[in-house]
Amino acid sequence: MNYIHDTIAHLKQTSPAQCEFYQAVEEVLESLEPILENSADYQKNAIIQRLVEPERQIMFRVPWVDDDGNIHVNKGYRIEFNSSLGPYKGGLRFHPSVNASIIKFLGFEQIFKNALTGLPIGGGKGGANFDPKGRSDSEIMRFCQSFINELYRHIGPTTDVPAGDIGVGAREIGYMFGQYKRLTGRYDGAFTGKSLLWGGSLARKEATGYGAVYFANYMLQDNDDSLKGKRCLVSGAGNVAIYAMEKLYQLEAKPITCSDSSGTLYHESGIDVALVKKLKEGARESLAVYLETHSDAKYIACADYPSDGHAVWRFVADAAFPCATQNELTEADARTLISNGCILVCEGANMPSTKEAVDVLLAAKIAYGPGKAANAGGVATSQLEMAQNASMQMWTFEEVDTKLQQIMKNIFDTASNTAAEFDQPGNLVLGANIAAFRRVADAMIEQGVV
C-alpha cells in the first residue's frame, strides 16, 4: 500500500488542491494492488508514476463578448492524458464547476474506460468553466468559436478527437467544428457527436444511456435475473439519463425518478420520458414544469434534500442508475438504497459514487457496475463514428446498436473474468481496473520510455 500513499503524496505536492483527481487515482491504485505487487516489469518501468501524469496539459483563456457587448473571460482546458492505445479521446464539458482537478480526474478515468472498449483510443478530457444556461445561441456560438481558436491546434482525427459532455451537445459541437474547419481548411473527423447531416453517427446520442442499461442487464443475467419488471431510480435529465430511461422501458423496466440542477422528480407510475425530452432537449425547462401535466408526480427542490445525500436515492426501488455528475451518491445514499432492497447500482456518469459509497456497495455484494465500465458505451460509439468518418460510410441505427451491445457484453465479460482471475468474483471495480490497466501498461512498456 506504500505506493498508493507515496503516489498521492507526490500528486498533492506537484498538483495541489485537486481532490477529485486524487480520489480517482486512489480508487484505481487500490484495485491494482494484486497485480502490482507481483509484477517486476510494471515497477521497473515506473508505469504508475508515468500513468498518473498527463502527457500534455493545455490551459488557456477564452475571451468572448455577450449580446450586450460585455467582455467575459473563461478558463479552457484539454488534458491529453495517455495515447498508448490510440489518439486521445474524451469529451468537452462546459459547466461552472470545471477546474483542473475535475478535468484531470475525468481524463484519468477516460484512459481506463477507453481501454476496456478494446478499441484503439487513448484517454483525454477537456472543457471550460463556462455556463451555457441562460445564454443565447449567439453567445454560445461566440464562446465556442473563441474556445476553438486555441484548441484547434491540438486536435485532429489521428491526434485528439473531442466529443460532448455536460453542457456540450450537437449545437456546441457544430459551432466548434465550424470554427475548426474555418481555421484549418480541413473537413475531417476531428470531433464526434456531430450532427447526422455532416458526419455524425446514428445511435451516438443514445449510446451512453443505452450502454449503461445493457451493462446492468448483463450483470443481472449473470445471476439468472433481468431488468424486466424492475423499478429504477435514475438521476440526471441530460442525454445519459433520458436514453437510459428510454432503454429501461424497452427492456420492460420502469424508471420512477430523474433529476436536474434544481431538484428531483418522482413519478410512481413511471417517468414520462417523451415529456422530459421535450422539456430538456427542446424547451430547456426545469423538471418542475413536469407537474403541470402530471399532478400525481412529486418534485423535491434541492433546498429540501437530505443533508447527507441526494433525494433521488431515497425512494424504494430495485435498481439505481446515477447518470448526472461526480460524487452524487453518498455513503448515506448507498446505505439507504440497500436498506430499501436495491439489488443493483449501475453508473451512467463518471465517478458518481463517493469512495465511501463504493465501499458500502461492494461490502453489500450487490451488483455494482462502475462508471468506467458501465458508461463506456458513449465513447465506444464515438470510436464507431470515427470509423465511419474514416471510411466515408454511414451505418444504420441497428448496425451501431448491435455493435454497442456486443461491446458492452465484452466489457462486462472482461471485467467479470478478470475479477474471478484474482479471486474476487463479482468485484467489477477490481476487474475493470486491472483489465484496463494491463492493456495500457503493456502498450506503454512496448513503446518505451516516452
C-alpha positions as CSV (number, residue, x, y, z in Angstrom):
1,M,0.0,0.0,0.0
2,N,3.0,2.3,0.3
3,Y,3.0,3.1,-3.4
4,I,-0.6,4.4,-3.1
5,H,0.4,6.7,-0.2
6,D,3.6,7.8,-1.9
7,T,1.8,8.5,-5.3
8,I,-1.0,10.5,-3.7
9,A,1.5,12.4,-1.5
10,H,3.6,13.2,-4.6
11,L,0.5,14.4,-6.6
12,K,-0.5,16.6,-3.7
13,Q,2.8,18.3,-3.9
14,T,3.0,18.6,-7.7
15,S,-0.7,19.0,-8.4
16,P,-2.1,20.8,-5.3
17,A,-5.8,21.2,-4.5
18,Q,-7.1,18.6,-6.9
19,C,-9.2,16.4,-4.7
20,E,-11.3,14.8,-7.4
21,F,-8.2,13.8,-9.2
22,Y,-6.6,12.2,-6.0
23,Q,-9.9,10.3,-5.5
24,A,-9.9,8.8,-8.9
25,V,-6.2,7.8,-8.7
26,E,-6.6,6.3,-5.3
27,E,-9.6,4.2,-6.3
28,V,-7.7,2.8,-9.3
29,L,-4.4,2.1,-7.4
30,E,-6.1,0.3,-4.6
31,S,-7.7,-2.1,-7.1
32,L,-4.3,-2.6,-8.8
33,E,-2.6,-3.9,-5.7
34,P,-3.0,-7.6,-6.6
35,I,-1.2,-7.1,-9.9
36,L,1.3,-4.5,-9.0
37,E,2.8,-6.4,-6.0
38,N,3.7,-9.4,-8.2
39,S,4.9,-7.6,-11.3
40,A,8.5,-6.5,-11.5
41,D,8.0,-5.3,-15.1
42,Y,5.4,-2.7,-14.1
43,Q,7.6,-1.5,-11.2
44,K,10.8,-1.4,-13.2
45,N,9.1,0.6,-16.0
46,A,7.7,3.1,-13.5
47,I,4.2,2.6,-15.0
48,I,2.3,4.1,-12.1
49,Q,4.4,7.2,-11.9
50,R,4.0,7.7,-15.7
51,L,0.4,6.8,-15.8
52,V,-0.8,9.4,-13.3
53,E,1.0,12.3,-15.1
54,P,-0.8,13.5,-18.3
55,E,1.3,13.5,-21.4
56,R,0.2,17.1,-22.0
57,Q,-1.9,19.7,-20.1
58,I,-3.3,22.6,-22.1
59,M,-4.8,25.5,-20.3
60,F,-5.9,28.7,-21.9
61,R,-8.1,31.8,-21.6
62,V,-11.3,32.0,-23.6
63,P,-12.4,35.6,-24.1
64,W,-15.8,36.3,-25.6
65,V,-18.4,39.0,-25.9
66,D,-22.1,38.7,-24.8
67,D,-25.1,40.1,-26.5
68,D,-24.9,43.3,-24.6
69,G,-21.3,43.9,-25.6
70,N,-19.7,42.9,-22.3
71,I,-16.4,41.0,-22.4
72,H,-16.1,37.8,-20.4
73,V,-13.1,35.6,-19.8
74,N,-13.3,31.9,-19.0
75,K,-10.7,29.2,-18.5
76,G,-10.3,26.4,-21.1
77,Y,-8.7,23.0,-20.6
78,R,-7.6,20.0,-22.6
79,I,-5.8,17.2,-20.7
80,E,-4.2,14.8,-23.2
81,F,-3.6,12.0,-20.7
82,N,-2.4,8.9,-22.4
83,S,-2.0,7.9,-26.1
84,S,-0.5,4.4,-25.8
85,L,-3.6,2.8,-27.4
86,G,-4.5,5.5,-29.9
87,P,-5.4,9.1,-30.3
88,Y,-6.7,10.9,-27.3
89,K,-10.5,10.5,-26.9
90,G,-12.8,12.1,-24.4
91,G,-15.4,14.8,-24.1
92,L,-15.5,18.5,-23.5
93,R,-17.5,19.8,-20.5
94,F,-18.9,23.3,-20.2
95,H,-20.0,23.9,-16.6
96,P,-19.2,26.4,-13.9
97,S,-17.7,23.7,-11.7
98,V,-15.0,22.8,-14.3
99,N,-11.4,23.2,-13.0
100,A,-8.1,21.4,-13.4
101,S,-9.0,18.8,-10.8
102,I,-12.3,17.9,-12.5
103,I,-10.8,17.7,-16.0
104,K,-7.8,15.6,-14.7
105,F,-10.0,13.1,-12.9
106,L,-12.2,12.7,-16.0
107,G,-9.2,12.3,-18.2
108,F,-7.6,9.7,-15.9
109,E,-10.8,7.7,-15.8
110,Q,-11.1,8.0,-19.6
111,I,-7.8,6.1,-20.0
112,F,-9.3,3.0,-18.4
113,K,-12.8,3.4,-19.9
114,N,-11.4,3.6,-23.4
115,A,-9.0,0.7,-22.8
116,L,-11.9,-1.5,-21.7
117,T,-13.8,-1.0,-25.0
118,G,-11.0,-2.9,-26.8
119,L,-10.9,-0.1,-29.4
120,P,-7.8,1.8,-30.5
121,I,-8.3,5.0,-28.5
122,G,-6.3,6.8,-25.8
123,G,-7.7,8.9,-22.9
124,G,-8.2,12.7,-22.6
125,K,-10.7,15.3,-21.5
126,G,-11.4,19.0,-21.7
127,G,-13.8,21.8,-21.2
128,A,-14.3,25.2,-19.7
129,N,-15.9,26.9,-16.6
130,F,-18.5,28.4,-18.9
131,D,-22.2,28.1,-18.1
132,P,-24.3,27.8,-21.2
133,K,-27.6,28.0,-19.2
134,G,-29.4,31.2,-19.9
135,R,-27.1,32.1,-22.8
136,S,-28.4,32.9,-26.3
137,D,-27.4,30.8,-29.3
138,S,-25.3,33.7,-30.5
139,E,-23.4,33.9,-27.2
140,I,-22.8,30.1,-27.2
141,M,-21.6,30.3,-30.8
142,R,-19.1,33.1,-29.9
143,F,-17.8,31.2,-26.9
144,C,-17.4,28.0,-28.8
145,Q,-15.5,29.8,-31.6
146,S,-13.2,31.5,-29.1
147,F,-12.6,28.2,-27.4
148,I,-11.6,26.5,-30.7
149,N,-9.4,29.5,-31.6
150,E,-6.9,27.9,-29.2
151,L,-7.8,24.3,-29.1
152,Y,-7.8,23.7,-32.9
153,R,-4.0,23.5,-33.0
154,H,-4.0,20.5,-30.6
155,I,-6.7,18.3,-32.2
156,G,-7.3,16.2,-35.3
157,P,-8.6,12.8,-36.4
158,T,-5.4,10.9,-35.6
159,T,-4.2,13.0,-32.6
160,D,-7.0,14.1,-30.3
161,V,-10.7,13.7,-31.0
162,P,-13.0,15.6,-28.6
163,A,-16.7,14.8,-28.1
164,G,-19.5,16.3,-26.0
165,D,-20.1,16.0,-22.2
166,I,-22.2,18.0,-19.7
167,G,-23.1,21.4,-21.4
168,V,-21.8,20.3,-24.8
169,G,-24.3,18.8,-27.2
170,A,-24.7,18.7,-31.0
171,R,-25.2,22.5,-31.1
172,E,-21.9,23.2,-29.4
173,I,-20.1,20.6,-31.4
174,G,-21.5,22.2,-34.5
175,Y,-20.2,25.6,-33.6
176,M,-16.8,24.2,-32.7
177,F,-16.4,22.1,-35.8
178,G,-17.4,25.0,-38.0
179,Q,-14.6,27.2,-36.5
180,Y,-12.1,24.3,-36.6
181,K,-12.9,23.8,-40.3
182,R,-12.5,27.5,-41.0
183,L,-9.1,27.7,-39.2
184,T,-7.6,24.5,-40.6
185,G,-9.3,24.3,-44.0
186,R,-9.9,20.6,-43.3
187,Y,-13.2,18.6,-43.2
188,D,-12.2,15.6,-41.1
189,G,-13.3,13.6,-38.1
190,A,-11.7,15.9,-35.5
191,F,-14.9,15.7,-33.4
192,T,-17.5,13.1,-32.6
193,G,-21.1,13.7,-31.5
194,K,-21.6,15.6,-34.8
195,S,-25.0,16.2,-36.5
196,L,-26.2,13.4,-38.8
197,L,-26.2,16.0,-41.6
198,W,-22.4,16.2,-41.6
199,G,-20.7,13.1,-40.4
200,G,-22.4,12.1,-37.1
201,S,-23.4,8.5,-36.2
202,L,-26.8,7.2,-35.7
203,A,-27.2,5.9,-32.0
204,R,-24.4,8.1,-30.7
205,K,-26.8,10.3,-28.8
206,E,-28.4,7.3,-27.2
207,A,-25.2,5.3,-26.7
208,T,-24.1,6.1,-23.1
209,G,-27.6,5.7,-21.6
210,Y,-28.4,2.6,-23.7
211,G,-25.0,1.1,-22.9
212,A,-25.3,1.5,-19.2
213,V,-28.7,-0.3,-19.3
214,Y,-27.3,-3.1,-21.4
215,F,-24.4,-3.5,-18.9
216,A,-26.9,-3.6,-16.0
217,N,-28.9,-6.3,-17.8
218,Y,-25.8,-8.3,-18.3
219,M,-24.9,-8.1,-14.6
220,L,-28.4,-9.4,-13.7
221,Q,-28.4,-12.1,-16.4
222,D,-25.2,-13.4,-14.8
223,N,-27.3,-14.1,-11.8
224,D,-30.2,-15.6,-13.8
225,D,-32.2,-12.3,-13.5
226,S,-33.1,-9.4,-15.8
227,L,-34.3,-5.8,-15.7
228,K,-37.9,-6.9,-16.6
229,G,-40.3,-5.6,-14.0
230,K,-37.7,-3.7,-12.0
231,R,-38.4,-0.3,-10.5
232,C,-35.4,2.0,-11.3
233,L,-34.1,5.2,-9.8
234,V,-32.3,7.5,-12.4
235,S,-30.5,10.7,-11.6
236,G,-29.9,13.4,-14.2
237,A,-32.0,14.7,-17.1
238,G,-29.4,15.0,-19.8
239,N,-28.6,12.7,-22.7
240,V,-27.4,9.8,-20.5
241,A,-30.4,9.8,-18.1
242,I,-33.0,10.3,-20.9
243,Y,-31.8,7.4,-23.0
244,A,-31.2,5.2,-20.0
245,M,-34.8,5.7,-19.1
246,E,-35.9,5.1,-22.7
247,K,-33.9,1.8,-22.8
248,L,-35.3,0.7,-19.4
249,Y,-38.8,1.0,-20.8
250,Q,-37.8,-1.0,-23.8
251,L,-36.5,-3.8,-21.5
252,E,-39.8,-3.7,-19.6
253,A,-38.4,-1.9,-16.5
254,K,-39.9,1.2,-15.0
255,P,-37.8,4.4,-14.3
256,I,-39.6,6.3,-11.5
257,T,-37.1,9.3,-10.9
258,C,-34.9,11.7,-12.7
259,S,-33.3,15.0,-11.6
260,D,-31.8,18.3,-12.7
261,S,-29.8,21.0,-11.1
262,S,-32.9,22.4,-9.3
263,G,-34.4,19.2,-7.9
264,T,-35.7,15.6,-8.2
265,L,-38.8,14.4,-10.0
266,Y,-40.6,11.3,-8.6
267,H,-43.4,9.6,-10.6
268,E,-44.7,6.4,-9.1
269,S,-46.4,5.3,-12.3
270,G,-43.3,5.8,-14.3
271,I,-41.5,8.9,-15.8
272,D,-42.9,10.3,-19.0
273,V,-39.7,10.2,-21.0
274,A,-41.2,11.9,-24.0
275,L,-42.1,14.9,-21.8
276,V,-38.7,15.0,-20.2
277,K,-37.1,15.0,-23.7
278,K,-39.4,17.9,-24.6
279,L,-38.5,19.9,-21.5
280,K,-34.8,19.3,-21.6
281,E,-33.9,18.8,-25.3
282,G,-36.3,21.3,-26.6
283,A,-37.5,24.0,-24.2
284,R,-34.6,23.6,-21.8
285,E,-37.1,24.0,-18.9
286,S,-36.9,22.9,-15.2
287,L,-38.3,19.4,-14.4
288,A,-40.7,21.3,-12.1
289,V,-42.7,22.1,-15.2
290,Y,-43.5,18.4,-15.5
291,L,-46.1,18.7,-12.7
292,E,-48.2,21.0,-14.9
293,T,-49.3,17.9,-16.9
294,H,-48.7,15.2,-14.3
295,S,-50.3,16.2,-11.0
296,D,-49.7,12.8,-9.5
297,A,-45.9,13.3,-9.7
298,K,-43.8,14.9,-7.0
299,Y,-40.9,17.4,-7.3
300,I,-38.4,17.8,-4.5
301,A,-36.4,21.1,-4.7
302,C,-32.6,21.0,-3.9
303,A,-33.3,23.0,-0.7
304,D,-35.3,20.1,0.6
305,Y,-32.7,17.4,0.0
306,P,-31.4,15.4,3.0
307,S,-28.3,16.9,4.5
308,D,-26.3,13.7,3.9
309,G,-27.2,13.0,0.3
310,H,-29.5,13.2,-2.6
311,A,-33.3,12.9,-2.6
312,V,-33.3,10.8,-5.8
313,W,-31.8,7.8,-3.9
314,R,-34.3,7.9,-1.0
315,F,-37.1,6.1,-2.8
316,V,-37.8,2.4,-2.8
317,A,-36.6,0.7,-5.9
318,D,-34.8,-2.4,-7.3
319,A,-32.1,-0.6,-9.2
320,A,-30.3,2.7,-9.3
321,F,-28.6,4.5,-12.2
322,P,-26.5,7.5,-11.3
323,C,-26.4,9.4,-14.6
324,A,-25.7,13.0,-13.6
325,T,-22.3,14.0,-12.2
326,Q,-19.4,13.1,-9.9
327,N,-19.9,12.3,-6.2
328,E,-23.7,12.5,-6.3
329,L,-24.3,9.2,-4.4
330,T,-23.0,9.4,-0.8
331,E,-22.4,6.8,1.8
332,A,-25.8,7.6,3.4
333,D,-27.4,7.2,0.0
334,A,-25.8,3.9,-0.6
335,R,-27.0,2.6,2.8
336,T,-30.5,3.8,2.1
337,L,-30.6,2.1,-1.2
338,I,-29.5,-1.2,0.3
339,S,-31.9,-1.0,3.2
340,N,-34.7,-0.3,0.7
341,G,-34.0,-3.5,-1.1
342,C,-32.0,-2.2,-4.1
343,I,-30.1,-5.0,-5.8
344,L,-28.1,-3.1,-8.5
345,V,-26.3,0.2,-8.9
346,C,-25.0,0.9,-12.4
347,E,-23.2,4.1,-13.1
348,G,-24.0,6.1,-16.2
349,A,-22.0,9.1,-15.0
350,N,-18.3,9.4,-14.3
351,M,-17.3,8.6,-10.7
352,P,-20.9,9.4,-9.4
353,S,-20.4,7.5,-6.2
354,T,-18.1,8.7,-3.4
355,K,-15.4,6.4,-2.2
356,E,-17.3,5.7,1.0
357,A,-20.4,4.8,-1.0
358,V,-18.5,2.4,-3.2
359,D,-17.1,0.7,-0.1
360,V,-20.7,0.2,1.1
361,L,-21.9,-1.2,-2.2
362,L,-19.0,-3.6,-2.5
363,A,-19.4,-4.8,1.1
364,A,-23.1,-5.4,0.5
365,K,-22.2,-7.6,-2.6
366,I,-25.0,-6.2,-4.7
367,A,-24.5,-5.9,-8.4
368,Y,-22.3,-2.8,-8.9
369,G,-21.3,-1.5,-12.3
370,P,-18.5,1.2,-12.0
371,G,-18.7,4.1,-14.5
372,K,-15.5,3.3,-16.3
373,A,-17.1,0.0,-17.4
374,A,-20.9,0.7,-17.4
375,N,-20.8,4.1,-19.2
376,A,-18.2,3.2,-21.8
377,G,-20.9,2.9,-24.5
378,G,-20.7,6.6,-25.3
379,V,-17.0,6.7,-26.1
380,A,-17.2,3.3,-27.8
381,T,-19.8,4.6,-30.2
382,S,-17.7,7.8,-30.7
383,Q,-15.0,5.5,-32.0
384,L,-17.5,3.8,-34.3
385,E,-18.3,7.3,-35.6
386,M,-14.6,7.8,-36.2
387,A,-14.5,4.6,-38.2
388,Q,-17.5,5.7,-40.3
389,N,-15.8,9.1,-41.0
390,A,-12.5,7.4,-42.0
391,S,-14.3,5.1,-44.4
392,M,-16.8,7.7,-45.6
393,Q,-19.7,5.5,-44.7
394,M,-22.8,5.8,-42.5
395,W,-24.1,2.7,-40.7
396,T,-27.7,2.1,-39.8
397,F,-29.0,2.6,-36.2
398,E,-29.4,-1.2,-35.9
399,E,-25.8,-1.8,-37.0
400,V,-24.4,0.7,-34.5
401,D,-26.7,-0.6,-31.7
402,T,-25.7,-4.2,-32.4
403,K,-22.1,-3.3,-32.1
404,L,-22.8,-1.3,-28.9
405,Q,-24.5,-4.3,-27.3
406,Q,-21.6,-6.5,-28.2
407,I,-19.0,-4.0,-26.9
408,M,-20.9,-3.7,-23.6
409,K,-21.1,-7.5,-23.3
410,N,-17.3,-7.8,-23.9
411,I,-16.6,-5.1,-21.3
412,F,-18.8,-7.0,-18.7
413,D,-17.2,-10.3,-19.6
414,T,-13.7,-8.9,-19.4
415,A,-14.2,-7.2,-16.0
416,S,-16.1,-10.3,-14.6
417,N,-13.4,-12.8,-15.8
418,T,-10.6,-10.6,-14.5
419,A,-12.2,-10.3,-11.1
420,A,-12.6,-14.1,-10.9
421,E,-8.9,-14.5,-12.0
422,F,-7.9,-12.5,-8.9
423,D,-10.2,-14.4,-6.6
424,Q,-12.8,-11.6,-6.2
425,P,-15.7,-12.8,-8.3
426,G,-18.3,-10.1,-8.8
427,N,-16.0,-7.3,-7.9
428,L,-16.3,-5.4,-11.2
429,V,-14.3,-2.4,-9.8
430,L,-11.2,-4.5,-9.4
431,G,-11.9,-6.5,-12.6
432,A,-12.4,-3.4,-14.8
433,N,-9.4,-1.5,-13.4
434,I,-7.0,-4.4,-13.7
435,A,-8.1,-5.4,-17.2
436,A,-7.8,-1.8,-18.4
437,F,-4.5,-1.2,-16.7
438,R,-2.9,-4.3,-18.2
439,R,-3.8,-3.3,-21.7
440,V,-2.5,0.3,-21.2
441,A,0.6,-0.7,-19.2
442,D,1.7,-3.4,-21.6
443,A,1.4,-1.0,-24.5
444,M,3.4,1.6,-22.6
445,I,6.2,-0.9,-22.0
446,E,6.3,-1.9,-25.6
447,Q,6.5,1.8,-26.7
448,G,9.5,2.6,-24.5
449,V,10.0,5.5,-22.0
450,V,8.1,8.2,-23.7
